[in-house]
Amino acid sequence: MHIRVLTLNIWNDQGDPRRLDLINRELRRLAPDLVAFQEVKHTPEQRQLDTLLAGTDLHGTHQAEVMATVPPFADRFGGSAIATRWPHRVVEALDLRSRMRWMFPGAPWL
């Protein structure tokens, strides 16, 4: 069995506003089975994952839909999302920020 995997940093809403549509076009062309996105905005005003996956037959989940708390600066930088060719369900969502505190003592984002 072969699985096509793609990872991509969306860079929230930085850059050319046509970028999301171009990424969507490439997702449809490449037809990946599994996609990991970073810096995807998910606010009441802007749900970038919906735009990215439109017409792709991919099933997506943004971390904002499954996390118990909203990470700091999520409204500005977005968060992580996953999309799969197959329907999926979230079994568990872990907030790893507390485990990283030892690496970045005093970091305000942790």
N, C-alpha and C positions, 0 to 999 in steps of 0.2 A: 504494500500500500504506500502510495506517495501522498504527502500533504504539502500544499503550498502555503508557506508562512511568510507574513510581511509584518514589519514593525515600522512605525512612522511617527515622528514628532510633528504634530500639526502646528505648533507654535501659536496656539490660541488665535487671536485675531490680528496678529502682526502681518505686515506685508500686503501684497496685492489682494484686494477683496475677491478677485476671481479665483483665487487659489483653491478654495474648497470645491468649487465646481470642477476644476482641473483634476484635483485628487479623486473626486468621485468618478470622473471619466476613466482615469487610470485603474481604479479599483474594478470597474466593470470590465475593462480590457484584460487586466491581469488575472481576474477571477481567483483570488486567494481563498484558501480554506479557513485560515486563521489569521486574524490581524490584531496586533497590539498597538494601540494609539497612546501617545502622550500629549499632554497640554491641550486637551479637548475641553472647550468651554461648555458648561452645562448650568445655565441660569434660567430663570423664568422668561427672560427676554431672548436668550440665545441658546439653542440646543444644536451645537455643531455636529454631533453624532448623527442626528437625523439627516442633515444635509449630506454628510459624507457617505451614508449608506443608502440613500435614495436610489431605487432601481437596481440594487446589487444582489438582492436575495440573501444578503448577510443579516444575521441576527445579532444585535448589539446590546451591550450593557455598559453603562457609565458608572464609575465608582460612586458618584453622587446618588445613584439610585439604590445603592446597597450599604453604604457606610452609615454608621450610627451618628457620626459627627461630620461636619464640614471642615476640611482642612483649611488652615489659614491661607489666605490669598487665593483661594479657589476661584473666586469671582474674577480675579485679574489674570491668573495663569492657567486656569482650567484644571483638569485632572486626567486620570488614566481611564481608558475604555478598552473593551475587547469586543471583537466581532467574529462570529464563526459561521461557516456554511450551514451548520446544523443547529437546530434549536438547542439551547443550553439553559441551565439553571445555576444560580449561585448557591453553593453549598456553605461557604463561609467567607467572610470578608475580614481581613486583619489590618489593623492600623499599625504599621511598622515604625511610625515616627518615634514612639517611646523607646523602641529597641535601638534607635540610632543616636539617642542622646549622649551616650558615652563617646561617640565619635566627634560630636560637635557641642561641647559643653557651652551652655549659655546661648545657644542659637535660638532666636525668637520664633522661628517657624516650626520648632519641634514641640 
